[in-house]
Amino acid sequence: MPEQLSGAQILCRVLLEEGVELLWGYPGGAIMPFYHALPEYPALRHILVRHEQAAAHAADGYARACGRLGVCVATSGPGATNLVTGLATAHMDSSPILAITGQVPRPMIGRDAFQETDIIGMTLPVTKYSHQVQDVSELAPRVREAIAIAREGRPGPVLVDVPKDVQNQKAEYVPAAKVSGAGRQVSATTRPLTPDTRHLIEQAAQLIAAAQRPLIMMGHGVILASAYDELRQLAERTGIPVITTLLGISGFPESHPLNLGMPGMHGEVHVNRAIQRADLILGIGLRFDDRVTGNTAGFAPHAKIIHIDLDASEIGKNVPTAVGIVGDVKAVVTELLGAVAPRGCDAWRAEISSFARQRRETFRGDLSPERIVTAIHDATGDHSTIVTDVGQHQMWVAKLYPYGRPNTHITSGGLGTMGFAVPAAMGVVMARPDEPVWAISGDGGFQINMQEIATMVQERIPVKMGIFNNGYLGMVRQWQQFFHGRRYSATPIWSPDYVKLAAAYGIAGWRVEEAGQLPEIVARANATPGPTLIEFVIEQEANVYPMIPPGASLSEPIEAEPAGAPSA
Ligand SMILES: Cc1ncc(C[n+]2csc(CCOP(=O)(O)OP(=O)(O)O)c2C)c(N)n1
């Protein structure tokens, strides 16, 4: 006999069927039946956040770290709208999360009921699927469908909106005939390669054989497809130097002799010059986003571009491609490995080395970002995951941290969401409970979601927090310095006493003002159980160099303080 359950209970059962173990959320009127049912399903652990935005980022961090579906829950109206930034962040960076929102009862919809909002209309552009359930009979199939969509192909967020009366409606619960993938990792659809695709791979191999100055540019798609080994073998077989985009970082070992570094707006001079000199670019699992290409009119003017991506809509979207190959990155690179002849690129690599520049960043005092990043690596080895926020510190960590292990650099790349690091790091901890997880933020971004320290304390989530405190919204201040005549409009930012803040939450906190303090304090913060916090008091007007001005081509970097500007 099929069981009669409430919509809320059915929702819990479907989540369990799908292997969900963890929910991040915040209750309220329209989602109360779901929260009423939840204690009946202890296998679903719920973590109460302090702001729904954090629930979405935490679900996202969890999904990025372990490849499983992240789940967040909110009530209607303000609860649901608070999720939107997190959904947009996950959408831009292809992270599979399911948002469940309560909605006002069906008879009230369209009447400006208390806490009614059109969350479907608001989230359609930032999700792969956003659906309001109209009857309990469609609840289970729609949730299963939403989860399948979040996971399949290029992953991304989905939302299911459940009116309160649907959560209370009773129906027969029919378990899925065949569970669609309990707790399984997200993996790209691995259809066998078609003859057409094989033909394109053959063409790509010929272009690689003929190129004098080839480059591999790899992005997040390599990490999503777990194609690290295949990519490394391809690079080693051909000797082609590898450039990693911001979201591609840690997909190829930093210490590998073929790793050139990050391209684009804050890419190193030799990386961008290599792109401008290259005669072939093999783009793998990246979007050729504008922060990577600079002005596309001047991007890689001598290069033919081969673009491999799971998402057909990416091919030719931002840059013209000579060969576009749509398919699972791992499968395509594996096939390409068999098609390319071994070769080397010694002369080309020597030419790129000659482009290298001495770093010209200067820091008053000795507490440089490089020293901080090195101290964190010294304390954690390759065992940690580093989650960064958005701004100057994000660029410094991306460029300086010696990532040695795949998928250990997690950041908001596409949307550039300040406030991401602290809650996303909570998700990473839940996915990787045995490793240190560091959330590195600026003093601005930290203050956007620092309320989540309470969540960490209540739920025992040991995030190690590092705040780069320069007293400014640093990256915006840098733009004001370079492009707005140093008019620091709304960028000086006051901070509380972070050591006292830590104490108020009952966690250990330290302030570091000199490099000499780094080894001991970073090691203690890393080793102290539970959440810990360090404020790094850094040079106020330090800049990230080099920088390609917005709208300029990769050939036009600013490498040092603009002439005539007083030195910082
Ligand atoms: C939610 C959000 N608001 C505004 C911005 C624009 N923005 C980009 S970087 C930045 C400054 C970041 O300052 P801080 O967090 O102190 O980090 P820093 O650059 O100093 O390392 C701002 C305001 C953003 N990316 N995200």
PDBQT file of the ligand as one rigid body, heavy atoms in Angstrom, charges set to zero:
ROOT
HETATM    1  C1  LIG A 601      28.407  42.284  -3.178  1.00  0.00    +0.000 C 
HETATM    2  C2  LIG A 601      29.414  43.136  -3.885  1.00  0.00    +0.000 A 
HETATM    3  N1  LIG A 601      29.341  44.485  -3.783  1.00  0.00    +0.000 NA
HETATM    4  C3  LIG A 601      30.242  45.267  -4.406  1.00  0.00    +0.000 A 
HETATM    5  C4  LIG A 601      31.260  44.719  -5.148  1.00  0.00    +0.000 A 
HETATM    6  C5  LIG A 601      32.273  45.603  -5.861  1.00  0.00    +0.000 C 
HETATM    7  N2  LIG A 601      33.620  45.376  -5.314  1.00  0.00    +0.000 N 
HETATM    8  C6  LIG A 601      34.526  44.577  -5.902  1.00  0.00    +0.000 A 
HETATM    9  S1  LIG A 601      35.955  44.473  -5.061  1.00  0.00    +0.000 SA
HETATM   10  C7  LIG A 601      35.405  45.537  -3.889  1.00  0.00    +0.000 A 
HETATM   11  C8  LIG A 601      36.263  45.919  -2.733  1.00  0.00    +0.000 C 
HETATM   12  C9  LIG A 601      36.569  44.776  -1.834  1.00  0.00    +0.000 C 
HETATM   13  O1  LIG A 601      37.090  45.303  -0.638  1.00  0.00    +0.000 OA
HETATM   14  P1  LIG A 601      37.589  44.353   0.514  1.00  0.00    +0.000 P 
HETATM   15  O2  LIG A 601      36.572  43.323   0.811  1.00  0.00    +0.000 OA
HETATM   16  O3  LIG A 601      38.031  45.167   1.652  1.00  0.00    +0.000 OA
HETATM   17  O4  LIG A 601      38.806  43.582  -0.182  1.00  0.00    +0.000 OA
HETATM   18  P2  LIG A 601      40.187  44.191  -0.762  1.00  0.00    +0.000 P 
HETATM   19  O5  LIG A 601      39.941  44.570  -2.192  1.00  0.00    +0.000 OA
HETATM   20  O6  LIG A 601      40.577  45.371   0.083  1.00  0.00    +0.000 OA
HETATM   21  O7  LIG A 601      41.141  43.048  -0.656  1.00  0.00    +0.000 OA
HETATM   22  C10 LIG A 601      34.099  45.957  -4.169  1.00  0.00    +0.000 A 
HETATM   23  C11 LIG A 601      33.327  46.921  -3.357  1.00  0.00    +0.000 C 
HETATM   24  C12 LIG A 601      31.275  43.309  -5.247  1.00  0.00    +0.000 A 
HETATM   25  N3  LIG A 601      32.195  42.663  -5.983  1.00  0.00    +0.000 N 
HETATM   26  N4  LIG A 601      30.373  42.545  -4.595  1.00  0.00    +0.000 NA
ENDROOT
TORSDOF 0
